Amino acid sequence: MLGIIIALFGGVAAAASLIVNFKPDSKNLIDKLTPYQGIIGLVLLGWGVYSLIQLIRVLLHGYFDLMSVLTVALMLVVGFLLSFGLLSQFVFSKSPAALEKGEALRAKLSGFQGILGLVLIGLSIWALIRIL
């Protein structure tokens, strides 16, 4: 359940600009989330790594769930995009080559950030429905 909530917040943070375009009255709520975007991204990325390990364990036992695979992949990508500023400041700054590769990857993926965030929101809502 915690992972679903983390994914939902990450999706909202990633799709903030698209959400405000569709629903302008949500701007106040989105503005409260925006300063914490990097932290939300780090938590989402960390939870995505944890979920990936759990998913690999489940896949090794022969169980395959496409929604889980998609959710984990999106958690990792959106978490990376949201936390890139913090990652570049604390992790990538030690290696110029890593910073350059990270920036190139972020540049390729950043155009899809809003759509990936919306898909992550949808998958999170789907996971909540499946639990209930």
C-alpha positions, -999 to 999 in steps of 0.1 A, spaced: 0 0 0 29 24 8 44 18 -26 11 27 -43 10 60 -24 46 67 -32 39 60 -69 8 82 -69 27 111 -54 55 106 -79 31 105 -108 14 137 -96 48 155 -93 59 143 -127 26 152 -144 22 185 -125 22 208 -156 -2 186 -175 -26 184 -145 -26 222 -141 -34 225 -179 -64 202 -176 -76 214 -142 -64 250 -134 -80 249 -99 -55 222 -89 -26 247 -91 -25 255 -54 -22 218 -44 4 211 -71 24 242 -60 26 227 -25 41 195 -39 67 211 -63 93 221 -38 96 185 -27 99 171 -62 135 160 -58 128 142 -24 97 126 -39 118 114 -68 145 100 -45 119 81 -25 102 69 -57 136 58 -71 145 40 -39 111 23 -37 115 14 -74 148 -3 -67 133 -22 -38 103 -32 -59 126 -43 -87 144 -67 -63 110 -80 -51 98 -84 -87 129 -103 -97 123 -127 -68 87 -132 -79 96 -137 -116 121 -164 -106 93 -183 -91 74 -183 -124 48 -156 -117 45 -128 -143 24 -98 -138 26 -72 -166 12 -44 -145 38 -49 -118 66 -49 -144 53 -16 -160 48 0 -126 83 -8 -114 98 4 -147 78 37 -145 88 41 -108 124 39 -118 122 62 -148 100 88 -131 120 86 -99 152 93 -119 137 122 -137 123 138 -106 154 133 -85 180 142 -112 188 176 -96 196 160 -63 214 130 -79 236 153 -100 244 174 -70 254 146 -46 262 115 -68 270 125 -103 292 155 -93 320 132 -84 324 119 -119 321 142 -149 315 112 -172 286 100 -151 271 135 -150 273 138 -188 257 104 -193 230 112 -167 222 145 -184 220 129 -218 196 103 -205 175 129 -187 174 150 -218 160 121 -238 134 112 -212 123 146 -200 100 152 -229 79 122 -218 79 131 -181 43 144 -180 29 114 -199 49 89 -178 36 106 -147 0 103 -159 5 66 -167 20 61 -133 -10 77 -117 -33 54 -137 -13 23 -127 -14 34 -90 -52 39 -92 -55 5 -109 -34 -11 -81 -56 5 -54 -87 -9 -72 -71 -43 -73 -64 -42 -36 -99 -32 -27 
